[in-house]
Amino acid sequence: MGVAVAITISMKCPKCEFVLPDDSDRCERCGADLAREQPRAADTAALSPVENLGFVQPSEEDKRKADWGFVLDQEFDRLYERFKKEEEKQKDKEKYKDEDQEIRWGGFFRRCSAFFIDLAIVFLLCLLLFYLSYVGYHVGLAAHDRAVSDDPVSFLRLALFGYLLLVAGYFVLFHGMDGRTVGKWLLDLRVVGRHHGPITYAQALIRCFGYLLSAFFGIGFIWILLNRKKRGWHDLLARTWVIRESSLRGKES
């Protein structure tokens, strides 16, 4: 006696996943048209998991556009920062230009008077140094039964070296420390750097050696008369300016 086995092929509704016979045309639960829903379900299944969740993978062209957009944003930021810095520099130039118009520069005759006062002080210091050096040299030679007159050239070389150190130390120390020597302090002058700030010891040293350049036929000092901001060659070399101290105090107040 044979037994007939009925095999039923079933499928799920693409819309509500209700189990239906394979030959059904419409879902018994939601009433969806199976002939229309099946192609849509096949397209959805063909998508990647990321695309199936609603996130579409960007194409290569979209990636290139995004990269170019990022590069353009960076270039725009750089240009903006550059223009901003240029604008700030221009404002600083205008600011210090206005301040320069209010500043009174140290004139030629006032500066010469201060310089001669400094030379007089340095001369007195050199005399004191000469006396102390002579006493020390004389005592040292006397301990060996010798006199200064036995070798005066060596003593003069030592004295000359001491004078040079004294002169350089005087101008470098006072200018680097406060921008003023004794002569400049008496005549209301001050040596300043860029934007009327204090100068460094390096600038003071360059300025001291610049005196030798200005002393060449005196042209560097005469240049103070010709320059609008009363700067000599030693000022130009060291990037310094000489101003009236009272005008700087008036501007700050």
C-alpha positions in Angstrom: 0.0 0.0 0.0 1.6 3.2 -1.1 1.7 6.4 1.0 1.4 9.7 -0.8 3.5 12.4 0.7 2.5 15.9 -0.2 5.4 18.4 -0.2 4.4 22.0 0.2 6.8 24.7 -0.8 6.3 27.8 1.2 7.7 31.3 1.2 7.7 34.4 3.4 5.9 37.6 2.6 8.6 40.2 1.8 6.6 42.9 3.8 5.4 41.2 7.0 7.3 37.8 6.7 4.1 35.8 7.1 4.6 32.2 5.8 2.6 31.6 2.6 2.3 28.9 0.0 4.6 29.2 -2.9 1.8 29.8 -5.4 0.2 32.7 -3.4 -0.3 36.0 -5.2 -1.3 38.1 -2.2 -0.4 38.0 1.5 -3.2 36.7 3.7 -2.1 38.9 6.6 -1.1 42.3 5.1 -2.6 41.9 1.7 0.6 42.9 -0.1 1.0 42.1 -3.8 3.7 39.5 -3.8 4.5 40.0 -7.5 5.4 43.6 -6.8 7.2 43.2 -3.5 9.5 40.3 -4.5 11.7 42.3 -6.9 12.0 45.1 -4.3 13.1 42.6 -1.7 15.7 41.1 -4.1 17.2 44.6 -4.6 17.3 45.2 -0.9 19.1 41.9 -0.3 21.7 42.8 -2.9 22.8 45.8 -1.0 25.7 45.7 1.5 24.9 45.7 5.2 25.9 49.3 5.5 23.7 50.3 2.5 20.9 48.2 3.8 20.8 50.3 7.0 20.5 53.5 5.0 24.2 54.5 4.8 25.3 54.7 1.2 29.0 54.1 0.5 30.4 57.2 -1.3 31.8 56.7 -4.7 35.4 57.5 -5.8 34.2 60.8 -7.4 32.5 61.8 -4.1 35.7 61.0 -2.2 37.8 63.2 -4.6 35.3 66.0 -4.2 35.5 65.7 -0.5 39.3 65.7 -0.6 39.4 68.8 -2.8 36.9 70.5 -0.4 39.2 69.8 2.6 42.2 71.1 0.7 40.3 74.3 -0.3 39.2 74.8 3.3 42.8 74.5 4.5 44.0 77.0 1.8 41.3 79.4 2.8 42.3 79.2 6.4 45.9 79.9 5.5 45.0 82.9 3.4 42.8 84.2 6.1 45.6 83.9 8.7 48.0 85.5 6.3 45.7 88.5 5.5 45.0 88.8 9.3 48.7 89.0 10.1 49.3 91.5 7.2 46.5 93.6 8.6 47.9 93.6 12.1 51.4 94.5 10.7 49.9 97.4 8.8 48.1 98.6 11.9 51.3 98.4 13.9 53.1 100.4 11.2 50.4 103.1 11.3 50.5 103.1 15.1 54.3 103.5 15.4 54.2 106.0 12.5 51.9 108.2 14.5 54.0 107.7 17.6 57.1 108.7 15.6 55.5 111.9 14.8 55.0 112.7 18.5 58.6 111.6 19.4 61.3 114.3 19.5 64.6 113.0 18.2 67.9 113.8 19.8 69.4 116.6 17.8 73.0 116.9 16.6 74.2 119.6 19.0 72.5 118.1 22.0 74.1 114.7 21.2 77.5 116.2 20.6 77.3 118.0 24.0 76.3 114.7 25.7 79.2 112.9 23.9 81.8 115.5 25.1 80.5 115.1 28.6 81.0 111.4 28.4 84.5 111.9 26.9 85.4 114.1 29.8 84.2 111.5 32.3 86.0 108.7 30.4 89.2 110.9 30.4 89.0 111.3 34.2 88.5 107.6 34.6 91.5 106.9 32.3 93.7 109.2 34.4 92.6 107.3 37.5 93.3 104.0 35.7 96.7 105.3 34.6 97.7 106.2 38.1 96.5 102.9 39.6 98.3 101.0 36.8 101.5 102.9 37.3 101.5 102.3 41.0 100.8 98.6 40.6 103.4 98.2 37.8 106.0 100.1 39.8 105.4 98.0 42.9 105.6 94.8 40.9 108.8 95.8 39.2 110.4 97.1 42.4 109.9 93.6 43.9 112.3 92.4 41.2 114.7 95.3 41.6 113.5 96.9 38.4 111.9 100.2 37.4 109.2 101.3 35.0 111.7 103.3 33.0 113.5 100.0 32.2 110.7 98.9 29.9 108.2 101.8 29.3 106.8 100.3 26.1 105.3 97.3 27.9 103.6 99.6 30.4 102.2 101.9 27.7 100.8 98.8 25.9 99.2 97.7 29.1 97.8 101.1 29.7 96.4 101.4 26.2 94.7 98.1 26.4 93.2 99.2 29.7 91.9 102.4 28.2 90.2 100.6 25.3 88.5 98.3 27.7 87.4 101.2 29.9 85.9 103.2 27.0 84.1 100.2 25.5 82.9 99.1 28.9 81.6 102.6 29.7 79.4 103.0 26.6 78.3 99.3 26.3 77.4 99.0 29.9 75.5 102.2 30.3 73.7 101.9 26.9 72.8 98.2 27.4 71.7 98.7 31.0 69.5 101.8 30.7 70.0 103.3 27.3 71.7 106.3 28.8 75.2 107.4 29.7 75.9 110.2 32.2 76.0 112.7 29.4 72.7 111.5 27.9 71.1 111.5 31.3 72.1 115.1 31.9 70.8 116.2 28.5 67.5 114.2 28.5 68.5 111.7 25.9 68.0 107.9 25.6 69.1 105.3 23.1 66.2 103.0 22.1 65.6 100.2 19.8 62.8 99.2 17.5 59.4 100.5 18.6 61.1 102.7 21.2 62.1 99.7 23.4 65.3 99.1 25.2 68.4 98.0 23.3 70.4 94.9 24.1 74.1 94.7 25.1 74.8 93.3 21.7 73.3 96.4 20.0 75.3 98.5 22.5 78.5 96.8 21.5 77.8 97.1 17.8 77.0 100.8 18.4 80.3 101.3 20.2 82.3 99.9 17.4 80.1 101.9 15.0 81.7 105.0 16.5 84.9 104.2 14.6 82.9 104.1 11.3 81.2 107.4 12.1 84.5 108.9 13.0 85.8 108.4 9.5 86.3 112.1 8.5 83.3 112.7 10.8 80.8 111.9 8.0 78.9 109.4 10.2 78.3 112.1 12.8 77.4 114.8 10.2 74.8 112.3 8.9 72.8 113.1 12.0 72.1 116.5 10.5 70.9 115.1 7.2 68.8 112.2 8.5 65.1 112.8 9.3 65.3 110.9 12.5 68.7 112.2 13.5 70.5 108.9 13.1 74.3 108.6 12.6 76.0 105.7 10.9 76.6 104.0 14.2 72.8 104.2 14.8 72.0 102.7 11.4 74.5 99.9 12.0 73.1 99.0 15.4 69.5 99.7 14.5 69.1 102.2 17.3 67.5 105.7 17.7 68.3 108.5 20.1 65.2 110.3 21.5 64.4 113.0 24.0 63.5 111.3 27.2 60.8 113.8 28.1 58.9 113.2 24.9 58.8 109.4 25.6 57.5 110.0 29.2 54.9 112.4 27.8 53.7 109.7 25.4 53.4 107.1 28.1 51.5 109.4 30.4 
